[in-house]
Amino acid sequence: MKVSTEWYEQAAIAYEQRGFWEPLTLGQQLRKWAEQYQNKEALVEDEERLTYSELDSKVDALASGFYHMGIQKGDNVAVQLPNRISFVLTCFALFRIGAVPILVLPAHREAELDGIFALARPVAYIIPTTFLGFDYTKMAEDLVKRHASVKFVMTDGDSPIGRNLAEISGPPIELEAPSYKDTALLLLSGGTTGIPKLIPRTHADYVYNAKATAARCQLTEKSVYLAVLPIAHNFPLCCPGILGTLSVGGKIVLCKTTSCDEAFPLIEKEQVTITGLVPSIVQVWQEVLEWDTESDLSSLEVLQVGGSMLDDNLASRITREWKCKLQQVFGMAEGLICCTSLDDPESIITSCQGRPISEGDEVRIVDEHGNDVAPGEYGELIVRGPYTIRGYYRAEEQNRESFTPDGFYRSGDKARITPEGNIQIGGRIKEQINRAGEKIMPAEVETYLRMHPAIKDAALITLPDPVLGEKSCAFLITDDETISLADVHAFFQEKGVARYKMPDQIELIDYWPLTSVGKVNKAKLKELALAPKSETKPAEI
Ligand code: OOB
């Protein structure tokens, strides 16, 4: 079945006519924001502060430097930077050239990067020197040996390899801007077996995403956004996150980790008004606040929570005990964002994930045959609209599976629409583990497990976890009864797999329980795992 492009051609005209898509690139938008907000503070990282004008001219200098190095319009550039000003400068400099940042999480390692590099063939790779104890330069050295496309390595700080980002600059030059309909950036989605899915977002669709979310959050020039989650994620980058805050002239405070020790003092010092967190982090913060009487978070007006299921009880506690408003956010890097409104009644805020941010979003709830379910019933949420992608990057086969012939993205989420028009998520249809908001594809982890010399076969399942929401448990068929969780982790580390994908628990089994159609019965495995006796390691975020 071929994905039709006809609807899209029609829809694109309508998206422009209805004003969803502005004819400006992200680079041009920043210029506009800088002219409007000039000496207002835009970004804060530790002691460093940049105004809108300073941000704009630093971006120009960096874009010129990149350009003179040989980075061109249409080139892909892998950017793996933590929550630092350098991340924002790098992305906007690339936007201005029309080069495309691939936003890799700092948590990703060789295994993920190999897949991304093979697919997207980046010309440059931009990294921190070290971050949270990990040496990225060592990893880069190995990667560039395997991937000839990478001509430049740039590091945020001095390093023995590559060029220091801080030293890359050039005089302002007239660059030929890309089109606002071009791909601006590639976001990452949970990968299937070694082949990552890259999500191409255009300049116009991403700006619209940022502005429409900012409107739903009632963001203004006075807003101060604390970026806590890794900003390579769509949520803190654009919902409204960094881009939404810049679009209204607010201030962004960059926080490098999710720890209370770092975040709480920043909230107080910078008088943060809004932040976005995943439920597992909210829960940790909530527990700390129970005994921490010193920290003053009273400047917070809005707490956005999304990325995975927020438990109703935790939601109620937030609305009762925090002095700010709770906003639930259900979103996806592929596009659709739903959130509750700040003036929704408490009963809705604690139990629903809100409404789509755009009137142009077409959300349907369908059964397994693709037919609409009765109003109010659960089914799979599918969507198309002005900021939802129509296909993954270089992934024809995957696209045939993930999109309907008339262009709807199959989210794999089980949802219903309440009589008031709110989305309510009721679980998942897709096989995925949502571990503290990070998505894990069991098939990918199973492939790594089967590479272990002592493991004959493996199946990864989801288990509930009081802190993470969900954790992973690997069932293994092996002749080596002594294999331990630590052995498995050591093997994953050697293979260069991101820490969050390492199983939280292992179970040994002699043969698979099968379903009636002969597949591994994961429901049965879950029952077995939940029976007490297994070797567990306290799950860490
Ligand atoms: C966000 O984006 P992704 O791409 O990391 O993950 C999307 C998936 C959704 O399909 C859904 O399965 C799950 O994450 N999800 C939620 C949720 N928000 C996302 N499941 C239950 N409740 C929620 N509130 O996770 C993301 C992107 C932008 C904004 C917020 C989250």
Residues whose N, C-alpha, C, O or C-beta is under 5 A from the ligand:
A	BS01	OOB	N234 F235 C239 V305 G306 G307 S308 M309 L310 V329 F330 G331 M332 A333 E334 Q353 S411 D413 I425 G437
